Amino acid sequence: MAEEEFNGAEYLTRWRRIARLLLHARSLVLTQGSAVIVKWDGHRDTGRIYTVVWEGDADTGSRFRAETDDLEKALIQAFSPDISSEFEATSSIADLLAKIDSAARRHLVVSIRMSRTQDAVNDHLVILGQGKRGLVFDHKSESLVAVLREAVGFIEKEPVAKN
């Protein structure tokens, strides 16, 4: 989906739904001990810039992987959630995800990995740059909001070439 397709209220509403789905996935990581990876690959010319990987429920052995142009749809397919429940910080996470999405579309690769460590979820976000720049950002935290804020702060300070 082209970035231009999402403007104003619909754009933010979509990212709020995606934020709820991501927080639901994060809660599954904590309760099931699995890992989730969400990746934006701005280098892809096919428009299918999103990859969602869920290592699945350890008890059932279920796994999920999708490469798609619709992040929301892939998250719904992976986690089949009841996203009617509200999570605190959904709006702030939605805004941060929208900014990361916009930056990734300018040929960056962004990966969020959520995995369980003891009794917490470890959120690890990596941004790979263009060309030979390689790894340009790497941050871990037990707070998804904190890791997203650090990434957006980095993106806003670093020049990112436009298409």
KOLPAGU-349982 format. One line per field, with one value per residue: residue number from 1; residue in one letter; x, y, z of N, C-alpha, C, CB in turn. Coordinates in steps of 0.001 Angstrom, whole numbers, plus 524288, in hexadecimal, padded with zeros to 5 digits. Glycine has a CB too. Example, Ala and Ser with C-alpha at 12.3 -4.5 7.8 and 13.67 -1.06 7.14 Angstrom:
residues 2
i: c(1;2)
aa: c(A;S)
n_east: c(83386;83232)
n_north: c(7E9C6;7F736)
n_up: c(81E78;81BA8)
ca_east: c(8300C;83566)
ca_north: c(7EE6C;7FBDC)
ca_up: c(81E78;81BE4)
c_east: c(83390;83264)
c_north: c(7F31C;8001E)
c_up: c(81E78;81EBE)
cb_east: c(82C2C;83704)
cb_north: c(7EE87;7FDAA)
cb_up: c(82356;8165D)
//
This chain:
residues 163
i: c(1;2;3;4;5;6;7;8;9;10;11;12;13;14;15;16;17;18;19;20;21;22;23;24;25;26;27;28;29;30;31;32;33;34;35;36;37;38;39;40;41;42;43;44;45;46;47;48;49;50;51;52;53;54;55;56;57;58;59;60;61;62;63;64;65;66;67;68;69;70;71;72;73;74;75;76;77;78;79;80;81;82;83;84;85;86;87;88;89;90;91;92;93;94;95;96;97;98;99;100;101;102;103;104;105;106;107;108;109;110;111;112;113;114;115;116;117;118;119;120;121;122;123;124;125;126;127;128;129;130;131;132;133;134;135;136;137;138;139;140;141;142;143;144;145;146;147;148;149;150;151;152;153;154;155;156;157;158;159;160;161;162;163)
aa: c(M;A;E;E;E;F;N;G;A;E;Y;L;T;R;W;R;R;I;A;R;L;L;L;H;A;R;S;L;V;L;T;Q;G;S;A;V;I;V;K;W;D;G;H;R;D;T;G;R;I;Y;T;V;V;W;E;G;D;A;D;T;G;S;R;F;R;A;E;T;D;D;L;E;K;A;L;I;Q;A;F;S;P;D;I;S;S;E;F;E;A;T;S;S;I;A;D;L;L;A;K;I;D;S;A;A;R;R;H;L;V;V;S;I;R;M;S;R;T;Q;D;A;V;N;D;H;L;V;I;L;G;Q;G;K;R;G;L;V;F;D;H;K;S;E;S;L;V;A;V;L;R;E;A;V;G;F;I;E;K;E;P;V;A;K;N)
n_east: c(80345;80256;808AA;803A3;7F943;7F566;7F10A;7EF20;7E484;7E17E;7EB04;7F03E;7E91D;7EA26;7F497;7F371;7ED6E;7F4C3;7FC60;7F70B;7F645;800E9;8037D;7FD22;8020C;80B7C;8083B;805F3;80FE6;81418;80D8F;80E2C;8185A;81CA4;8223B;82159;822BE;822A7;82441;82857;82B57;83098;83634;831BD;82BCF;82238;819F4;816C8;81A60;81A1B;81D1D;818A5;81B4D;8187C;81C79;815FF;80D3B;812C6;80EAC;807B1;80D78;80B91;80E25;810A7;81224;812F1;8144B;8111E;808CC;8024D;80262;7FB95;7F402;7FA5C;7FD9A;7F3FC;7F19A;7F9AD;7F831;7EDA4;7E740;7DEC5;7DD18;7D7A0;7D9A2;7DF98;7EC2C;7F51F;7FBE5;7FA77;7F84C;8017B;808D4;804E5;80692;81189;813E1;80FB7;816A4;81FE6;81D2D;81C27;82691;82B80;827B7;82E10;8365F;83B0D;83DEC;836C6;835C8;82E7D;82FDC;8299A;82B6E;82B2C;830ED;83425;82B10;8270F;82512;82DFC;830D5;8360E;83B5A;83FCF;845FC;84977;851E1;852E2;85921;86679;86652;862C3;86032;85996;85425;8515C;84A53;8464D;83C2C;833A2;82AA1;82199;81DE0;8262D;82E92;82A94;82989;8341D;837D7;831F5;83568;83FCD;83E58;839EE;84251;84A0F;84DBD;845A4;84551;83C61;83385)
n_north: c(7FB6B;80857;81313;81CA8;81A1D;81A25;82359;82D53;82B37;820A4;81BFA;81CA9;816FE;80D05;80ACD;80AA5;801A9;7FA68;7FBF4;7F811;7ED97;7EAF1;7EC47;7E496;7DBCF;7DCC3;7DAAF;7D02A;7CC51;7CD85;7C6D9;7BD2C;7BB65;7BBC4;7C18D;7CD7A;7D380;7DF32;7E501;7EF64;7F124;7F982;7F8F2;7F262;7F10A;7ED77;7F0D0;7EAEB;7ECB3;7E99E;7E044;7D65C;7CE60;7C40C;7BC44;7B5AB;7ADE5;7A6C3;79D7F;799AA;79A19;7A08D;7A964;7B57F;7BCDA;7C7B2;7CF20;7DB33;7E5AD;7EA09;7ECCB;7ECCA;7E516;7DC1D;7DB67;7D97A;7CFB9;7C9CB;7C9F8;7C987;7D050;7D5A0;7E1B2;7E927;7EBED;7F5BD;7FB0D;80143;80C62;80B08;812D5;81919;811C6;80F4F;818B3;818EB;80FA1;8123B;81A19;81465;80D8B;81494;81800;80E7C;80C88;8127C;80CC5;80768;7FD02;7F7D2;7F160;7EB3E;7E3B3;7DBE1;7D550;7CBC5;7CD6F;7C81E;7CCCA;7D492;7DC4C;7DDDD;7E7FC;7EA3E;7F288;7F4D9;7FC7B;7FC9D;802DD;809BD;804F5;803DB;80663;7FFC9;7FA69;8037F;80631;800DC;7FBE9;7F794;7F471;7F2F3;7F7C0;7FA41;803DC;80A72;806A4;80879;8136C;81664;812EA;818FA;822DD;82204;820A4;82A4A;830DA;82D78;82ECF;829EF;824C7;8282D;8214B)
n_up: c(80000;7FC8C;80293;8018B;8014A;80B3B;812CB;81C4C;8251A;822D9;820B2;82A7E;8308E;82C2C;82EF7;839B1;83AF2;83761;83F03;847D8;844E3;844A4;84F25;85350;84EFB;85431;85E67;85D5B;85BAE;8659C;86BA3;86684;863FF;85A28;84E63;8471B;83AEB;8341C;8283B;8201F;8132D;80BE7;802C6;7FBC1;7EF7B;7ECED;7F2C4;7FAE0;805C8;81015;819D5;821D3;82C39;8346A;83E4C;84325;84B0C;854C5;858B5;85115;84831;84004;8358F;82ECB;8233A;81AFD;80F81;80B2B;80632;80D1E;8195E;82206;81F64;81F06;82982;82E45;829C7;82DF0;838D1;83B5C;841DB;84BF2;84A8C;84F73;85953;860E0;8615B;86987;8652C;85A7F;852E7;852FA;84FE2;8460E;84089;84093;83B17;83147;82E39;82D8D;82594;81D3F;81C40;819CD;80FF1;80A09;8067C;80F0B;817F3;821EF;82DBF;83783;84273;84B45;856AC;860DC;86D33;8787F;8810C;87ACD;86F11;86518;85CF0;850C3;847E2;83B41;831AC;824C8;81BF9;80FAC;80423;80648;81096;81842;824ED;82C1B;834DF;84133;84B25;857A7;860B7;86BCE;86A35;860E0;85D3D;8601F;859DD;84FEC;85035;85130;8477F;84060;84364;84036;83556;832D0;8347D;82DCE;82083;816C0;80A90;80084;7F7F4)
ca_east: c(80000;80572;80847;7FFEC;7F3F3;7F3D8;7F19C;7EB8A;7E21F;7E1A8;7F070;7F149;7E5C3;7ECA6;7F938;7F1A3;7EC08;7F9B0;7FECE;7F44E;7F7E0;80647;80362;7FAED;80648;80F3F;8061A;806A1;8156F;814D6;80ACD;80F77;81DFB;81E3B;82479;81EC4;825E8;81FEC;82869;82734;82FC6;82FCB;83931;82E9B;828FF;81D2C;815F6;8160E;81EC4;81978;81DAA;81703;81CC1;8172D;81E8A;8117A;80C32;81656;80B9F;80540;81141;809B8;811A3;80E4B;81599;81071;816A8;80C4F;8086A;7FE5D;80437;7F719;7F1BF;7FDFE;7FD59;7EF00;7F21C;7FD5A;7F6B8;7E7F1;7E5ED;7DA4D;7DFD3;7D419;7DBD3;7E305;7F12B;7F732;7FFFC;7F972;7F8C3;806F0;80B6F;80306;8095B;816FB;813F4;80EC5;81B88;82399;81B5E;81D84;82C3E;82CE9;82654;83258;83A81;83D86;83BE2;835CB;83410;82D46;82F84;827AD;82C63;82AA5;8358B;8323F;82594;8261F;825D3;83252;82FC3;83AFE;83A52;8447B;84531;84DD3;851EE;85323;85E3A;86A9D;86606;8620C;85D5B;859E0;85177;85067;848C1;84332;8399F;82F09;8262E;820D5;81D7A;82B6E;831BB;8286D;82AF5;839AF;8386A;82FD6;8391B;84443;83C9B;83915;8475B;84D44;84B77;8441A;84445;83720;8339C)
ca_north: c(80000;80D12;81670;820D5;81830;81AC4;828B8;82F26;827E6;81B1B;81A56;81BD2;812B7;80835;809CD;80931;7FC12;7F784;7FC42;7F451;7E859;7EA28;7EB9B;7DF5D;7D824;7DD42;7D7E5;7CA92;7CB27;7CD04;7C253;7B843;7BABC;7BBB5;7C67F;7CFE9;7D736;7E25F;7E787;7F2B4;7F0E9;7FD9D;7F7CA;7EF20;7F3E0;7EAEE;7F312;7E758;7EE3A;7E7B4;7DABC;7D514;7C90D;7C290;7B70B;7B28A;7ABAB;7A25C;798BD;797AB;79A14;7A3CB;7AD90;7B8D1;7C068;7CA30;7D3AE;7DD8B;7EB5D;7EBA3;7EB34;7EBBB;7E007;7D7F5;7DAE4;7D6E8;7CA37;7C72D;7C9B9;7C8F8;7D293;7D8F8;7E697;7ECFF;7EDA5;7FA49;7FADA;80669;80E53;809A1;8176F;81ABA;80DBD;80FED;81D20;81758;80BC8;81505;81CC6;81055;80BC1;818A2;817D0;8098C;80CFD;8153E;808E4;8055D;7F81C;7F85F;7EC6B;7EB0D;7DE52;7DB8F;7D014;7CB75;7CC9A;7C752;7CE45;7D970;7DC20;7E10B;7EA39;7EB6A;7F50E;7F5B8;7FF37;7FC15;80750;8090F;803F5;801A6;80869;7FB62;7FB33;808F0;806D9;7FBE4;7FD43;7F3B8;7F66B;7F003;7FB2C;7FB11;80982;80CB0;8052E;80B42;818FC;816E2;81231;81D93;82712;8212E;821A6;82FE2;8338A;82B9D;82FB5;82536;8264A;8271D;81E69)
ca_up: c(80000;7FC2C;80726;80076;8020B;810A1;81495;82044;8291B;82161;82141;8300B;83261;82A5C;83225;83EF9;83AAE;83702;84436;84B4A;8433B;84658;854D4;85435;84DC6;8587D;862F2;85C46;85C8F;86B41;86DD6;863EA;86374;854AC;84C92;842A6;837F0;8303B;8253C;81B9B;80F96;80812;7FE06;7F834;7EB60;7EC05;7F625;7FF4B;8091C;81571;81B24;82722;82DAC;839BC;83F50;84488;8502B;855AA;859B1;84C4D;843ED;83BB3;833D0;82AD6;82058;8167A;80D00;80946;805DC;810ED;81E93;8256A;81DE7;8209D;82F35;82F79;82850;8316F;83E50;83BE5;846EE;84CFD;84B8B;851B9;85E4F;86075;86402;86AB7;861A7;85511;84F84;8525B;84CC6;840A9;83E34;83FD2;836DC;82C61;82CDB;82BEC;8207B;8196F;81B7B;81741;80A68;8076D;805B8;813BD;819F5;82786;82FFE;83D17;84466;850A4;858B6;8668D;87067;87DD2;881B1;877F1;8696C;86347;857D6;84E34;842E9;8381F;82CBC;82124;81871;80A09;801D8;80989;815F1;81BC6;829C7;82DB9;839E0;843D2;85078;85A77;8656E;86D74;86922;85B4B;85C56;8607E;8555E;84B6A;850BF;84FEA;841D6;83DBA;8447A;83CBD;82FF8;83220;83487;82971;81B50;813E2;8052B;7FE82;7F300)
c_east: c(8036F;8047C;80432;7FA4C;7F1F3;7F501;7EDCC;7E99A;7E273;7E723;7F1A7;7EDF9;7E822;7F15A;7F7CA;7F00D;7F0FB;7FC7A;7FC3F;7F5DE;7FD6C;80691;800F9;7FF22;80A4F;80D53;80683;80C4B;8165A;81250;80C78;81545;81FE8;820B9;82175;8229E;8224D;82421;82625;82BFF;82ED5;832CD;835EE;82B8B;82379;818BF;814F8;81A7B;81E84;81A5A;81C01;8185D;81B41;8191C;81A5A;81151;80F94;81360;80976;80906;80F97;80D9F;80ED2;81289;81297;813D7;81241;80CC7;8048D;7FFC8;7FFAE;7F4CF;7F548;7FDDE;7F83F;7EF54;7F59D;7FB16;7F0EC;7E5EE;7E080;7DCC5;7DC2D;7D639;7DFA8;7E807;7F2CC;7FB80;7FF19;7FA42;7FE6C;809FD;809DA;805F9;80F0B;81779;81331;813BD;81FAA;8222B;81CF5;8235F;82DDC;82BC4;82A69;83736;83DAE;83B2E;83B6D;833AD;83313;82CDC;82DD9;8287A;82C38;82FEC;833B2;82C73;8243C;826BE;82A49;8310C;834EE;839BC;83F7B;842D9;84A22;84D6A;8523E;858B6;861FD;86A69;86538;85EC4;85DF5;8574A;85056;84F1A;84552;840D9;83550;82A1E;825D2;82092;822ED;82EB5;82FBB;829D2;830B5;83A86;8367A;8335E;83DE2;842D7;83C0E;83E2D;84AAC;84AB8;84A5E;842AE;83EBF;837B5;83466)
c_north: c(804D1;81081;81AAE;81F30;81941;82047;829B6;82AF7;82219;818E2;8191C;81771;80D78;806F3;808A1;80374;7F8BC;7F790;7F86D;7EEBD;7E724;7E962;7E65A;7DB3D;7D824;7DA70;7D201;7C8E8;7CA36;7C80D;7BD28;7B75E;7BA7D;7C0EF;7C859;7D397;7DA06;7E57A;7EAC1;7F25A;7F4B6;7FCCE;7F4C5;7F281;7F1CB;7ED6A;7EFB7;7E830;7EBF6;7E1DB;7DA26;7CF5C;7C845;7BD0A;7B36E;7B0AD;7A6D1;79D3D;79660;7975D;79D6B;7A823;7B0AE;7BC2D;7C296;7CEA6;7D638;7E372;7ED7F;7E986;7E9C2;7E652;7DB84;7D71F;7D841;7D11A;7C745;7C632;7C925;7CB6D;7D4EA;7DE2D;7EACD;7EEFE;7F21E;7F943;80072;807A8;80CEF;80E45;81907;816B8;80E39;8144B;81BB1;81362;80E61;817D0;818DF;80E4E;80FA5;81893;812E7;809C8;8100B;811CC;807A0;80005;7F8CA;7F332;7ED15;7E54D;7DE96;7D5FA;7D03D;7CA85;7CC85;7C8C0;7D353;7D875;7DFD0;7E2DA;7EC0A;7EDAD;7F648;7F89E;7FE86;80074;805BE;807E7;80177;8038B;80411;7FCAB;800D4;809E6;8017E;7FD25;7F8F3;7F63A;7F29E;7F346;7FC1E;800E4;80BF7;80B74;807E8;8110A;819E1;81685;816FE;8224A;826BB;8228B;82785;832F7;83232;82CF1;82A81;826F8;824E7;82438;8220C)
c_up: c(80000;800E5;8065A;8017A;8078E;81274;818F8;823F1;827C2;8220D;826F1;8324E;830E8;82DCC;837C2;83F14;83A77;83C4B;847F7;849F4;84514;84C3D;8564E;85339;85232;85D5B;8622E;85D14;8625F;86D63;86B72;86325;85DDE;85345;847C7;84017;83423;82D73;820CF;81823;80B21;80305;7FA0C;7F45F;7EA8C;7EF15;7FAF5;8032B;80E97;815C2;820D2;82810;8335F;83A7A;8416D;84A1C;850D2;8566C;854B0;847C0;83F50;83A93;82F9B;82860;81BBB;8149A;809F8;808A7;809DC;81652;82223;8244D;81FAC;82684;830E2;82E3F;82C24;836CF;83F52;840E7;84731;84E6C;84D97;856EA;85D5E;8636B;86515;866C9;85BF1;8516F;84EBD;84F2A;84712;83DED;83D01;83B5C;8318E;82A97;82B0A;82688;81C38;81840;81889;81170;8074E;80769;80A92;814E6;81FD9;82983;835D2;83E8C;84A10;8527B;85EA6;8690E;87611;87E27;87EE1;87218;8681B;85DC0;8557D;848DA;84042;83332;82986;81D2A;812C4;80856;8059F;80F2A;819E8;82084;82B91;83300;83C22;84981;852B9;85F4E;866F4;86CC4;86346;85A05;85C66;85BAE;8506E;84B99;84F60;84A03;83EDF;83EB0;840F9;83724;82EFD;83214;82FC4;82437;8189F;80E6B;8039C;7F95E;7EE6A)
cb_east: c(7FC49;80436;80D8F;8007C;7F3B8;7F69C;7F0C0;7E713;7DC75;7DFD4;7F426;7F054;7E036;7EE54;7FCE8;7ECFA;7E885;7FD41;7FE6D;7EE4B;7F789;809AA;80052;7F614;808EE;81042;8005D;804E4;818F7;81299;80507;80CD8;81F9B;8197F;82A69;819B4;82A81;81B9C;82C38;825EA;8309C;83145;83E1B;82AD5;82C02;81D86;810ED;815E1;81F06;8140C;82372;81101;822BF;8112A;82313;81137;8064A;819C6;80729;800AF;81228;8044E;816F3;809E5;81AB3;80AE2;81B7E;807DF;806C8;7F8DF;8076F;7F2E1;7F0E3;80395;7FDD8;7EA7A;7F44B;80241;7F895;7E668;7E9CB;7D685;7E27B;7CEA5;7DE90;7E051;7F55E;7F948;8052B;7F3E8;7F5B2;80989;80A1C;7FD1A;80927;81935;80FB8;80A3F;81D98;823B2;81562;81BDF;82F12;829F6;82107;8337E;83E18;83CCF;83F7B;831E7;83829;82811;834D8;821C4;831B6;826D0;839D3;8357A;8244D;829EA;820B4;8379C;82BC3;83E8D;83709;8474D;843E3;84DD5;85661;85112;86081;86FDA;8619F;86735;85F48;85763;84C55;85544;845D6;84689;83761;82F95;826B1;81BD8;819ED;82E30;831B2;8227C;829DF;83CE4;8356A;82A34;83AC4;84628;8375F;83591;84A55;84E26;84F2A;83F66;84822;833E0;82E94)
cb_north: c(80000;81009;818E3;8229F;81261;816C8;82CA1;831A1;8296F;81A61;81E90;820CE;81337;808B5;80E6D;80CB0;7FAF0;7F9E3;801DA;7F4F2;7E7D7;7EEC5;7F016;7DE64;7D994;7E306;7D976;7C94A;7CFAD;7D1C6;7C2FC;7B810;7B5F4;7BA8E;7C5E3;7D2D9;7D468;7E611;7E375;7F898;7EB46;802B4;7F4AE;7EB9E;7F396;7E53E;7F3CC;7E186;7F409;7E90B;7D8B4;7D625;7C801;7C308;7B751;7AE0A;7AA57;7A36C;799E9;79B0B;79498;7A61B;7AB51;7BC43;7BD94;7CC2E;7D22D;7DC43;7ED04;7E9B6;7EF94;7EFF4;7DFC9;7D946;7E04D;7D970;7C9BC;7CA58;7CE6E;7C33B;7D6A5;7D6B7;7E879;7EAA6;7E90D;7FF3E;7F7DE;806AF;80C3B;80789;81BFE;81B80;8083B;8110D;821E4;81507;807A6;818F9;81FEB;80BCC;80AFF;81E0F;8180F;804F6;80F9C;81A8D;80AB9;8092A;7F34E;7FCF7;7E815;7EE21;7DB50;7DD39;7CDEB;7C71C;7D0F5;7CA9B;7CECE;7DDD1;7DDA4;7DDF4;7EED1;7E670;7FA10;7F073;80528;7F69B;80AD0;80DEC;808E4;802F3;80C60;7F968;7F769;80C5D;80A0D;7F815;80290;7EEE9;7FC0A;7EE42;80071;7F84E;80C1D;80AAC;7FF35;80A99;81AE8;8129E;80D4C;81EBB;826EF;81B83;81EDC;831ED;83232;825AF;83319;82238;823B1;82C47;81B53)
cb_up: c(804B2;7F724;8085E;7FAE3;800E9;81419;81017;81DC5;829DF;81BB4;81F32;83311;83013;82491;831F0;840B7;835D2;832B5;84667;84AD2;83D3F;844B6;8576B;8509C;84880;859BD;863E7;856A9;85A8A;86E0B;86D20;85EC5;8662E;8510F;84B4B;84452;834FB;832CA;82311;81D39;80D7A;80A5F;7FF61;7FB52;7E649;7ED65;7F320;7FD70;80978;81781;81A3B;827FD;82CC6;83AD8;84320;8411F;850DA;85A6D;85D6B;84AD0;8421D;83CF1;831B8;82D36;81E7A;817DB;80954;80CED;80059;80F45;82114;824AF;817EA;81EDC;831D4;82C5F;822C2;831EF;840FA;83BC0;8484D;85181;846A0;85279;8612B;8628A;860B7;8706F;86354;8547B;851C8;857BD;84EDA;84091;841E1;844E8;837BB;82D07;8318F;82FE6;82083;81B75;820C0;819BF;809DA;80A27;8019A;81876;81875;828B2;82F05;83E72;843CB;8510E;856C5;8681C;86F71;881C2;8876B;879CB;86665;86377;85839;84DC2;843A7;836C7;82D9A;81E6A;819B8;8073D;7FFD6;8073D;81666;81D7E;82E04;829A7;8393E;84362;85093;85BF5;86491;87328;86C22;85971;86088;86560;854A1;84B30;85660;852BD;84005;83F9E;84A2C;83D0F;82EE3;83666;83977;829DC;817E6;8169D;8017C;7FDC8;7F247)
//
